[in-house]
Every structure is written in structure tokens, then in C-alpha cells.
Amino acid sequence: PLKAGAAYSLEYETEDILKPFVQKSRSGKTTSYYPHRFYHKIRNVTEVSANPGADLLFDL
């Protein structure tokens, strides 16, 4: 679990909003639809500092 007041570094992959999701239906028709917003898939969370200073918080 993430600790309150700690600074974390995240690695994430971004799904592009213009990339369609492709779905095949049972009848064999292919539907592609576009998501309303892109989303981030977080791969790796690294704790940078348990008690970040004020200058570190402004960089986030």
C-alpha cells in the first residue's frame, strides 16, 4: 500500500486515445470502438522518499 506523505516514482505505459479497441463478435463481424480517454497502466512504483521536502513536491 502507498504511504501517505511519501513521494513515488511511477513507470507507466500509456494507451493512446486514438488507438481503437477491436472486438470480434460471435457472428464474425469486427467492431472497433474508441475509448473516451486514454489510460495509464502502471508497471512499477518506486518509493523515492518517505519524507519528501517541499522542493521535491513541486517537481511532481
N, CA, C and O atoms as a Maestro MAE file, in Angstrom:
{
 s_m_m2io_version
 :::
 2.0.0
}

f_m_ct {
 s_m_title
 :::
 protein
 m_atom[240] {
  # First column is atom index #
  i_m_mmod_type
  r_m_x_coord
  r_m_y_coord
  r_m_z_coord
  i_m_residue_number
  s_m_chain_name
  s_m_pdb_residue_name
  s_m_pdb_atom_name
  i_m_atomic_number
  :::
  1 25 0.837 -1.210 0.000 1 A "PRO " " N  " 7
  2 3 0.000 0.000 0.000 1 A "PRO " " CA " 6
  3 2 0.867 1.254 0.000 1 A "PRO " " C  " 6
  4 15 1.965 1.268 0.557 1 A "PRO " " O  " 8
  5 25 0.362 2.291 -0.625 2 A "LEU " " N  " 7
  6 3 1.118 3.534 -0.695 2 A "LEU " " CA " 6
  7 2 1.005 4.277 0.623 2 A "LEU " " C  " 6
  8 15 -0.078 4.398 1.195 2 A "LEU " " O  " 8
  9 25 2.139 4.773 1.093 3 A "LYS " " N  " 7
  10 3 2.143 5.523 2.352 3 A "LYS " " CA " 6
  11 2 1.805 6.980 2.083 3 A "LYS " " C  " 6
  12 15 2.238 7.552 1.083 3 A "LYS " " O  " 8
  13 25 1.035 7.573 2.976 4 A "ALA " " N  " 7
  14 3 0.701 8.991 2.822 4 A "ALA " " CA " 6
  15 2 1.934 9.833 3.113 4 A "ALA " " C  " 6
  16 15 2.698 9.520 4.027 4 A "ALA " " O  " 8
  17 25 2.132 10.883 2.356 5 A "GLY " " N  " 7
  18 3 3.253 11.780 2.586 5 A "GLY " " CA " 6
  19 2 4.553 11.317 1.961 5 A "GLY " " C  " 6
  20 15 5.585 11.962 2.146 5 A "GLY " " O  " 8
  21 25 4.531 10.211 1.221 6 A "ALA " " N  " 7
  22 3 5.748 9.730 0.568 6 A "ALA " " CA " 6
  23 2 5.688 10.067 -0.917 6 A "ALA " " C  " 6
  24 15 4.609 10.175 -1.500 6 A "ALA " " O  " 8
  25 25 6.845 10.229 -1.508 7 A "ALA " " N  " 7
  26 3 6.910 10.522 -2.945 7 A "ALA " " CA " 6
  27 2 7.253 9.229 -3.682 7 A "ALA " " C  " 6
  28 15 8.145 8.489 -3.270 7 A "ALA " " O  " 8
  29 25 6.548 8.969 -4.759 8 A "TYR " " N  " 7
  30 3 6.770 7.749 -5.525 8 A "TYR " " CA " 6
  31 2 7.101 8.099 -6.969 8 A "TYR " " C  " 6
  32 15 6.633 9.099 -7.513 8 A "TYR " " O  " 8
  33 25 7.922 7.244 -7.574 9 A "SER " " N  " 7
  34 3 8.227 7.376 -8.996 9 A "SER " " CA " 6
  35 2 7.470 6.275 -9.729 9 A "SER " " C  " 6
  36 15 7.583 5.101 -9.376 9 A "SER " " O  " 8
  37 25 6.706 6.648 -10.740 10 A "LEU " " N  " 7
  38 3 5.884 5.662 -11.443 10 A "LEU " " CA " 6
  39 2 6.428 5.427 -12.844 10 A "LEU " " C  " 6
  40 15 6.819 6.366 -13.537 10 A "LEU " " O  " 8
  41 25 6.447 4.162 -13.252 11 A "GLU " " N  " 7
  42 3 6.689 3.826 -14.654 11 A "GLU " " CA " 6
  43 2 5.352 3.385 -15.200 11 A "GLU " " C  " 6
  44 15 4.690 2.537 -14.601 11 A "GLU " " O  " 8
  45 25 4.939 3.941 -16.326 12 A "TYR " " N  " 7
  46 3 3.653 3.507 -16.839 12 A "TYR " " CA " 6
  47 2 3.670 3.474 -18.350 12 A "TYR " " C  " 6
  48 15 4.477 4.139 -18.999 12 A "TYR " " O  " 8
  49 25 2.760 2.685 -18.896 13 A "GLU " " N  " 7
  50 3 2.539 2.658 -20.333 13 A "GLU " " CA " 6
  51 2 1.252 3.431 -20.577 13 A "GLU " " C  " 6
  52 15 0.311 3.341 -19.789 13 A "GLU " " O  " 8
  53 25 1.209 4.182 -21.652 14 A "THR " " N  " 7
  54 3 0.025 4.969 -21.959 14 A "THR " " CA " 6
  55 2 -0.694 4.353 -23.144 14 A "THR " " C  " 6
  56 15 -0.087 4.101 -24.185 14 A "THR " " O  " 8
  57 25 -1.978 4.114 -22.986 15 A "GLU " " N  " 7
  58 3 -2.791 3.688 -24.118 15 A "GLU " " CA " 6
  59 2 -3.270 4.942 -24.825 15 A "GLU " " C  " 6
  60 15 -3.851 5.828 -24.198 15 A "GLU " " O  " 8
  61 25 -3.032 5.023 -26.113 16 A "ASP " " N  " 7
  62 3 -3.387 6.226 -26.849 16 A "ASP " " CA " 6
  63 2 -4.893 6.320 -27.036 16 A "ASP " " C  " 6
  64 15 -5.564 5.309 -27.241 16 A "ASP " " O  " 8
  65 25 -5.418 7.529 -26.967 17 A "ILE " " N  " 7
  66 3 -6.864 7.727 -27.116 17 A "ILE " " CA " 6
  67 2 -7.302 7.468 -28.553 17 A "ILE " " C  " 6
  68 15 -8.473 7.179 -28.800 17 A "ILE " " O  " 8
  69 25 -6.370 7.569 -29.507 18 A "LEU " " N  " 7
  70 3 -6.737 7.369 -30.903 18 A "LEU " " CA " 6
  71 2 -6.611 5.914 -31.334 18 A "LEU " " C  " 6
  72 15 -6.969 5.574 -32.461 18 A "LEU " " O  " 8
  73 25 -6.114 5.062 -30.466 19 A "LYS " " N  " 7
  74 3 -5.964 3.657 -30.832 19 A "LYS " " CA " 6
  75 2 -7.277 2.940 -30.553 19 A "LYS " " C  " 6
  76 15 -7.714 2.907 -29.403 19 A "LYS " " O  " 8
  77 25 -7.911 2.372 -31.549 20 A "PRO " " N  " 7
  78 3 -9.203 1.729 -31.310 20 A "PRO " " CA " 6
  79 2 -9.048 0.379 -30.625 20 A "PRO " " C  " 6
  80 15 -8.058 -0.325 -30.825 20 A "PRO " " O  " 8
  81 25 -10.032 0.035 -29.825 21 A "PHE " " N  " 7
  82 3 -10.131 -1.322 -29.315 21 A "PHE " " CA " 6
  83 2 -10.893 -2.121 -30.357 21 A "PHE " " C  " 6
  84 15 -11.933 -1.676 -30.843 21 A "PHE " " O  " 8
  85 25 -10.389 -3.290 -30.702 22 A "VAL " " N  " 7
  86 3 -11.039 -4.107 -31.724 22 A "VAL " " CA " 6
  87 2 -11.712 -5.282 -31.040 22 A "VAL " " C  " 6
  88 15 -11.097 -5.994 -30.246 22 A "VAL " " O  " 8
  89 25 -12.970 -5.472 -31.358 23 A "GLN " " N  " 7
  90 3 -13.725 -6.570 -30.771 23 A "GLN " " CA " 6
  91 2 -14.297 -7.415 -31.890 23 A "GLN " " C  " 6
  92 15 -14.870 -6.889 -32.843 23 A "GLN " " O  " 8
  93 25 -14.140 -8.738 -31.774 24 A "LYS " " N  " 7
  94 3 -14.764 -9.637 -32.739 24 A "LYS " " CA " 6
  95 2 -16.023 -10.196 -32.097 24 A "LYS " " C  " 6
  96 15 -15.993 -10.708 -30.978 24 A "LYS " " O  " 8
  97 25 -17.114 -10.093 -32.811 25 A "SER " " N  " 7
  98 3 -18.357 -10.629 -32.260 25 A "SER " " CA " 6
  99 2 -18.521 -12.077 -32.700 25 A "SER " " C  " 6
  100 15 -17.744 -12.582 -33.510 25 A "SER " " O  " 8
  101 25 -19.537 -12.740 -32.160 26 A "ARG " " N  " 7
  102 3 -19.736 -14.157 -32.483 26 A "ARG " " CA " 6
  103 2 -20.092 -14.351 -33.943 26 A "ARG " " C  " 6
  104 15 -19.787 -15.392 -34.524 26 A "ARG " " O  " 8
  105 25 -20.736 -13.355 -34.545 27 A "SER " " N  " 7
  106 3 -21.125 -13.508 -35.943 27 A "SER " " CA " 6
  107 2 -19.944 -13.299 -36.880 27 A "SER " " C  " 6
  108 15 -20.076 -13.446 -38.095 27 A "SER " " O  " 8
  109 25 -18.767 -12.952 -36.305 28 A "GLY " " N  " 7
  110 3 -17.591 -12.784 -37.130 28 A "GLY " " CA " 6
  111 2 -17.366 -11.357 -37.580 28 A "GLY " " C  " 6
  112 15 -16.371 -11.054 -38.238 28 A "GLY " " O  " 8
  113 25 -18.302 -10.468 -37.221 29 A "LYS " " N  " 7
  114 3 -18.104 -9.064 -37.572 29 A "LYS " " CA " 6
  115 2 -17.073 -8.451 -36.637 29 A "LYS " " C  " 6
  116 15 -17.032 -8.774 -35.449 29 A "LYS " " O  " 8
  117 25 -16.251 -7.577 -37.168 30 A "THR " " N  " 7
  118 3 -15.233 -6.926 -36.347 30 A "THR " " CA " 6
  119 2 -15.673 -5.500 -36.051 30 A "THR " " C  " 6
  120 15 -15.930 -4.712 -36.961 30 A "THR " " O  " 8
  121 25 -15.754 -5.186 -34.780 31 A "THR " " N  " 7
  122 3 -16.129 -3.829 -34.390 31 A "THR " " CA " 6
  123 2 -14.916 -3.173 -33.765 31 A "THR " " C  " 6
  124 15 -14.230 -3.780 -32.943 31 A "THR " " O  " 8
  125 25 -14.649 -1.942 -34.149 32 A "SER " " N  " 7
  126 3 -13.609 -1.210 -33.443 32 A "SER " " CA " 6
  127 2 -14.253 0.028 -32.861 32 A "SER " " C  " 6
  128 15 -14.987 0.740 -33.546 32 A "SER " " O  " 8
  129 25 -13.978 0.282 -31.602 33 A "TYR " " N  " 7
  130 3 -14.542 1.470 -30.981 33 A "TYR " " CA " 6
  131 2 -13.428 2.183 -30.241 33 A "TYR " " C  " 6
  132 15 -12.432 1.574 -29.852 33 A "TYR " " O  " 8
  133 25 -13.606 3.465 -30.055 34 A "TYR " " N  " 7
  134 3 -12.550 4.291 -29.481 34 A "TYR " " CA " 6
  135 2 -12.881 4.631 -28.032 34 A "TYR " " C  " 6
  136 15 -14.021 4.980 -27.723 34 A "TYR " " O  " 8
  137 25 -11.910 4.534 -27.153 35 A "PRO " " N  " 7
  138 3 -12.149 4.906 -25.756 35 A "PRO " " CA " 6
  139 2 -12.304 6.416 -25.641 35 A "PRO " " C  " 6
  140 15 -11.769 7.168 -26.455 35 A "PRO " " O  " 8
  141 25 -13.038 6.849 -24.629 36 A "HIS " " N  " 7
  142 3 -13.264 8.281 -24.447 36 A "HIS " " CA " 6
  143 2 -12.019 8.980 -23.924 36 A "HIS " " C  " 6
  144 15 -11.817 10.163 -24.198 36 A "HIS " " O  " 8
  145 25 -11.204 8.288 -23.196 37 A "ARG " " N  " 7
  146 3 -9.989 8.906 -22.653 37 A "ARG " " CA " 6
  147 2 -8.912 7.834 -22.609 37 A "ARG " " C  " 6
  148 15 -9.210 6.645 -22.497 37 A "ARG " " O  " 8
  149 25 -7.679 8.253 -22.697 38 A "PHE " " N  " 7
  150 3 -6.607 7.272 -22.604 38 A "PHE " " CA " 6
  151 2 -6.357 6.943 -21.136 38 A "PHE " " C  " 6
  152 15 -6.731 7.710 -20.248 38 A "PHE " " O  " 8
  153 25 -5.734 5.817 -20.892 39 A "TYR " " N  " 7
  154 3 -5.495 5.411 -19.513 39 A "TYR " " CA " 6
  155 2 -4.043 4.984 -19.375 39 A "TYR " " C  " 6
  156 15 -3.379 4.656 -20.358 39 A "TYR " " O  " 8
  157 25 -3.566 4.993 -18.147 40 A "HIS " " N  " 7
  158 3 -2.195 4.597 -17.866 40 A "HIS " " CA " 6
  159 2 -2.210 3.238 -17.182 40 A "HIS " " C  " 6
  160 15 -2.987 2.999 -16.258 40 A "HIS " " O  " 8
  161 25 -1.347 2.362 -17.647 41 A "LYS " " N  " 7
  162 3 -1.154 1.079 -16.974 41 A "LYS " " CA " 6
  163 2 0.147 1.197 -16.194 41 A "LYS " " C  " 6
  164 15 1.225 1.304 -16.778 41 A "LYS " " O  " 8
  165 25 0.039 1.178 -14.884 42 A "ILE " " N  " 7
  166 3 1.226 1.390 -14.050 42 A "ILE " " CA " 6
  167 2 1.983 0.070 -13.924 42 A "ILE " " C  " 6
  168 15 1.418 -0.943 -13.515 42 A "ILE " " O  " 8
  169 25 3.261 0.093 -14.277 43 A "ARG " " N  " 7
  170 3 4.069 -1.127 -14.224 43 A "ARG " " CA " 6
  171 2 4.889 -1.215 -12.955 43 A "ARG " " C  " 6
  172 15 5.051 -2.297 -12.392 43 A "ARG " " O  " 8
  173 25 5.408 -0.086 -12.499 44 A "ASN " " N  " 7
  174 3 6.416 -0.151 -11.454 44 A "ASN " " CA " 6
  175 2 6.287 1.081 -10.579 44 A "ASN " " C  " 6
  176 15 6.270 2.203 -11.085 44 A "ASN " " O  " 8
  177 25 6.197 0.885 -9.283 45 A "VAL " " N  " 7
  178 3 6.114 2.004 -8.349 45 A "VAL " " CA " 6
  179 2 7.337 1.950 -7.449 45 A "VAL " " C  " 6
  180 15 7.564 0.948 -6.770 45 A "VAL " " O  " 8
  181 25 8.116 3.005 -7.438 46 A "THR " " N  " 7
  182 3 9.323 3.058 -6.621 46 A "THR " " CA " 6
  183 2 9.181 4.177 -5.610 46 A "THR " " C  " 6
  184 15 8.840 5.305 -5.965 46 A "THR " " O  " 8
  185 25 9.440 3.867 -4.363 47 A "GLU " " N  " 7
  186 3 9.376 4.920 -3.352 47 A "GLU " " CA " 6
  187 2 10.638 5.757 -3.444 47 A "GLU " " C  " 6
  188 15 11.747 5.233 -3.337 47 A "GLU " " O  " 8
  189 25 10.472 7.048 -3.642 48 A "VAL " " N  " 7
  190 3 11.629 7.926 -3.775 48 A "VAL " " CA " 6
  191 2 12.066 8.411 -2.408 48 A "VAL " " C  " 6
  192 15 13.252 8.372 -2.081 48 A "VAL " " O  " 8
  193 25 11.116 8.867 -1.607 49 A "SER " " N  " 7
  194 3 11.467 9.436 -0.314 49 A "SER " " CA " 6
  195 2 10.274 9.310 0.608 49 A "SER " " C  " 6
  196 15 9.145 9.611 0.220 49 A "SER " " O  " 8
  197 25 10.523 8.863 1.834 50 A "ALA " " N  " 7
  198 3 9.423 8.707 2.779 50 A "ALA " " CA " 6
  199 2 8.971 10.057 3.318 50 A "ALA " " C  " 6
  200 15 7.799 10.226 3.654 50 A "ALA " " O  " 8
  201 25 9.875 11.011 3.404 51 A "ASN " " N  " 7
  202 3 9.528 12.352 3.872 51 A "ASN " " CA " 6
  203 2 10.049 13.368 2.866 51 A "ASN " " C  " 6
  204 15 11.099 13.974 3.079 51 A "ASN " " O  " 8
  205 25 9.319 13.556 1.769 52 A "PRO " " N  " 7
  206 3 9.832 14.456 0.732 52 A "PRO " " CA " 6
  207 2 9.825 15.898 1.213 52 A "PRO " " C  " 6
  208 15 8.937 16.315 1.956 52 A "PRO " " O  " 8
  209 25 10.831 16.655 0.779 53 A "GLY " " N  " 7
  210 3 10.870 18.072 1.107 53 A "GLY " " CA " 6
  211 2 9.913 18.842 0.221 53 A "GLY " " C  " 6
  212 15 9.377 18.295 -0.743 53 A "GLY " " O  " 8
  213 25 9.698 20.093 0.538 54 A "ALA " " N  " 7
  214 3 8.758 20.907 -0.235 54 A "ALA " " CA " 6
  215 2 9.234 21.083 -1.674 54 A "ALA " " C  " 6
  216 15 8.416 21.129 -2.593 54 A "ALA " " O  " 8
  217 25 10.561 21.185 -1.881 55 A "ASP " " N  " 7
  218 3 11.057 21.381 -3.244 55 A "ASP " " CA " 6
  219 2 10.827 20.143 -4.101 55 A "ASP " " C  " 6
  220 15 10.629 20.256 -5.311 55 A "ASP " " O  " 8
  221 25 10.850 18.975 -3.494 56 A "LEU " " N  " 7
  222 3 10.599 17.753 -4.246 56 A "LEU " " CA " 6
  223 2 9.131 17.675 -4.662 56 A "LEU " " C  " 6
  224 15 8.815 17.226 -5.764 56 A "LEU " " O  " 8
  225 25 8.245 18.109 -3.782 57 A "LEU " " N  " 7
  226 3 6.824 18.038 -4.097 57 A "LEU " " CA " 6
  227 2 6.460 18.948 -5.265 57 A "LEU " " C  " 6
  228 15 5.548 18.636 -6.031 57 A "LEU " " O  " 8
  229 25 7.163 20.071 -5.408 58 A "PHE " " N  " 7
  230 3 6.834 20.972 -6.503 58 A "PHE " " CA " 6
  231 2 7.235 20.392 -7.851 58 A "PHE " " C  " 6
  232 15 6.711 20.815 -8.882 58 A "PHE " " O  " 8
  233 25 8.162 19.425 -7.863 59 A "ASP " " N  " 7
  234 3 8.592 18.841 -9.132 59 A "ASP " " CA " 6
  235 2 7.608 17.821 -9.661 59 A "ASP " " C  " 6
  236 15 7.665 17.471 -10.839 59 A "ASP " " O  " 8
  237 25 6.709 17.335 -8.826 60 A "LEU " " N  " 7
  238 3 5.816 16.255 -9.257 60 A "LEU " " CA " 6
  239 2 4.689 16.776 -10.134 60 A "LEU " " C  " 6
  240 15 3.847 15.999 -10.584 60 A "LEU " " O  " 8
  :::
 }
 m_bond[239] {
  # First column is bond index #
  i_m_from
  i_m_to
  i_m_order
  :::
  1 1 2 1
  2 2 3 1
  3 3 4 2
  4 3 5 1
  5 5 6 1
  6 6 7 1
  7 7 8 2
  8 7 9 1
  9 9 10 1
  10 10 11 1
  11 11 12 2
  12 11 13 1
  13 13 14 1
  14 14 15 1
  15 15 16 2
  16 15 17 1
  17 17 18 1
  18 18 19 1
  19 19 20 2
  20 19 21 1
  21 21 22 1
  22 22 23 1
  23 23 24 2
  24 23 25 1
  25 25 26 1
  26 26 27 1
  27 27 28 2
  28 27 29 1
  29 29 30 1
  30 30 31 1
  31 31 32 2
  32 31 33 1
  33 33 34 1
  34 34 35 1
  35 35 36 2
  36 35 37 1
  37 37 38 1
  38 38 39 1
  39 39 40 2
  40 39 41 1
  41 41 42 1
  42 42 43 1
  43 43 44 2
  44 43 45 1
  45 45 46 1
  46 46 47 1
  47 47 48 2
  48 47 49 1
  49 49 50 1
  50 50 51 1
  51 51 52 2
  52 51 53 1
  53 53 54 1
  54 54 55 1
  55 55 56 2
  56 55 57 1
  57 57 58 1
  58 58 59 1
  59 59 60 2
  60 59 61 1
  61 61 62 1
  62 62 63 1
  63 63 64 2
  64 63 65 1
  65 65 66 1
  66 66 67 1
  67 67 68 2
  68 67 69 1
  69 69 70 1
  70 70 71 1
  71 71 72 2
  72 71 73 1
  73 73 74 1
  74 74 75 1
  75 75 76 2
  76 75 77 1
  77 77 78 1
  78 78 79 1
  79 79 80 2
  80 79 81 1
  81 81 82 1
  82 82 83 1
  83 83 84 2
  84 83 85 1
  85 85 86 1
  86 86 87 1
  87 87 88 2
  88 87 89 1
  89 89 90 1
  90 90 91 1
  91 91 92 2
  92 91 93 1
  93 93 94 1
  94 94 95 1
  95 95 96 2
  96 95 97 1
  97 97 98 1
  98 98 99 1
  99 99 100 2
  100 99 101 1
  101 101 102 1
  102 102 103 1
  103 103 104 2
  104 103 105 1
  105 105 106 1
  106 106 107 1
  107 107 108 2
  108 107 109 1
  109 109 110 1
  110 110 111 1
  111 111 112 2
  112 111 113 1
  113 113 114 1
  114 114 115 1
  115 115 116 2
  116 115 117 1
  117 117 118 1
  118 118 119 1
  119 119 120 2
  120 119 121 1
  121 121 122 1
  122 122 123 1
  123 123 124 2
  124 123 125 1
  125 125 126 1
  126 126 127 1
  127 127 128 2
  128 127 129 1
  129 129 130 1
  130 130 131 1
  131 131 132 2
  132 131 133 1
  133 133 134 1
  134 134 135 1
  135 135 136 2
  136 135 137 1
  137 137 138 1
  138 138 139 1
  139 139 140 2
  140 139 141 1
  141 141 142 1
  142 142 143 1
  143 143 144 2
  144 143 145 1
  145 145 146 1
  146 146 147 1
  147 147 148 2
  148 147 149 1
  149 149 150 1
  150 150 151 1
  151 151 152 2
  152 151 153 1
  153 153 154 1
  154 154 155 1
  155 155 156 2
  156 155 157 1
  157 157 158 1
  158 158 159 1
  159 159 160 2
  160 159 161 1
  161 161 162 1
  162 162 163 1
  163 163 164 2
  164 163 165 1
  165 165 166 1
  166 166 167 1
  167 167 168 2
  168 167 169 1
  169 169 170 1
  170 170 171 1
  171 171 172 2
  172 171 173 1
  173 173 174 1
  174 174 175 1
  175 175 176 2
  176 175 177 1
  177 177 178 1
  178 178 179 1
  179 179 180 2
  180 179 181 1
  181 181 182 1
  182 182 183 1
  183 183 184 2
  184 183 185 1
  185 185 186 1
  186 186 187 1
  187 187 188 2
  188 187 189 1
  189 189 190 1
  190 190 191 1
  191 191 192 2
  192 191 193 1
  193 193 194 1
  194 194 195 1
  195 195 196 2
  196 195 197 1
  197 197 198 1
  198 198 199 1
  199 199 200 2
  200 199 201 1
  201 201 202 1
  202 202 203 1
  203 203 204 2
  204 203 205 1
  205 205 206 1
  206 206 207 1
  207 207 208 2
  208 207 209 1
  209 209 210 1
  210 210 211 1
  211 211 212 2
  212 211 213 1
  213 213 214 1
  214 214 215 1
  215 215 216 2
  216 215 217 1
  217 217 218 1
  218 218 219 1
  219 219 220 2
  220 219 221 1
  221 221 222 1
  222 222 223 1
  223 223 224 2
  224 223 225 1
  225 225 226 1
  226 226 227 1
  227 227 228 2
  228 227 229 1
  229 229 230 1
  230 230 231 1
  231 231 232 2
  232 231 233 1
  233 233 234 1
  234 234 235 1
  235 235 236 2
  236 235 237 1
  237 237 238 1
  238 238 239 1
  239 239 240 2
  :::
 }
}
